[in-house]
Structure formats: C-alpha cells, structure tokens
Amino acid sequence: MIHVRSLSPTRIRRRYRWLVAAVVLVPAVVAGPWLYVRFATVGDIYASDETPHHADAALVLGAKVGDDGLPSVFLQERVDLGVDLYERGLVDVIVMTGATRPDGYDEPATMRDLALAQGVPEEAIILDREGVDTFASCANAAGPLGLDSVVVVTQEFHVARATWLCQQAGLDAEGTFPPITMRAGTTTGNIRELGADWKAVLNVWTGRGNESGGSS
C-alpha cells in the first residue's frame, strides 16, 4: 500500500505565512531606496510650470547625444528647461554637466550650443566635462565649481535621486523636470531607477569619492 503524506493544517498555515511575508518584504526591500529618496525630497521637486527658489545655478544633467551630433529628446528637454530657468531669473548661470570621450563625444559642448542658439550668453554657461554620472555632477558642483545652491534639471523619473545626491554633497538643492511624456525611454528610465537608487544610497553611505561611472 502506498502511503501519501499529508500536510497538517498548522504546517500549511506556516508555509502560507512565509509566502505572504516574501511577497510583501521582497518588493519592499527592492524599492526601499527608491521610496527613501523620494520621501527625503518631498517639497523640493517642482514641475516645469512651477517656480523653485532662486539658486546660484541650474545644474543641467547630461544625456545621450547621437552619432550625428544631435541631442536626444531627453537632453533637449533638459537644456530647454535650464534656459527657461535662466531667462526667468531663477538662476545666475547654467552648468552643463555630462560625459565626454576621447573620440569627440561631448555632452556639455552639445548642451552649450543648444543654449547659445536660444540666446543665452556664453559667459552664463559653465561646462563640467567630468560629470560622468549624477554623483560626480553633484560632487563637482559642490567642490571644484564652488556652488552653494542649484536647481537640478532632469526628467521626472530621475529628479528625486539627482536632487538627493546634490543635497548629500552639501548643496542647497531643489529639482525640476520637463513635462512628462510617455515613450520607451520614460518606461526604461523608471525601471532603471530602482537599481540606480540603490547605487546612489550605497555610494553615499560608503563615502564614495569622485570617480568615474556612467552618464546619468
């Protein structure tokens, strides 16, 4: 005779509790830093039609430039908003911060040219070619550039992390973002932030220095 082992109701309930705990706790742990940086910057983030406080500079974060030298949509939006802050008198200068490569790839130069074409005087534009990632851009603004306050300009999915990192660098930082548009990059950016926020929190907690990384 074959005996089939049955699970007691107590054992079933115990296994069910573990399953429920895993379903609740795993997403909470994964999303923990994402939630943390957004809670920490509540009240410091502004939509493009809102008015942040006056700051020394708009810190416009770099994004992809195509092989043809044209800016990505995200980069164009960031520069446009940085120029708008300058024209409204909310910042004194615009810092174009991003990545460069030996092959001539130069995000800050592309960003400068876009701002110049919109009438921003060259003396009001500062280039940070060492802004290899968001952490570095914030550290450079607070360190070598000697700024005290910034309005960080980037997309909505990125702005909380960027603003938080600049605050951790010692800057009086607020953030602003262009109107939200749904495209593939928006979806990818939101998903990417889960891991990027973990990296940001760990970089701050472990005292990362200003070393290389990747743009954004």
BELLIN-V143623 format. One record per helix or strand of 2 or more residues. SS is the DSSP state (a for helix, b for strand). FROM is the first residue (numbers start at 1). TO is the last residue. If there is no record, write none. Layout:
BEGIN
SS;FROM;TO + SS;FROM;TO
END
This chain:
BEGIN
a;9;40 + b;45;47 + b;55;61 + a;73;87 + b;91;97 + a;107;117 + a;122;124 + b;125;128 + a;134;142 + b;149;153 + a;156;168 + b;172;177 + a;184;205
END
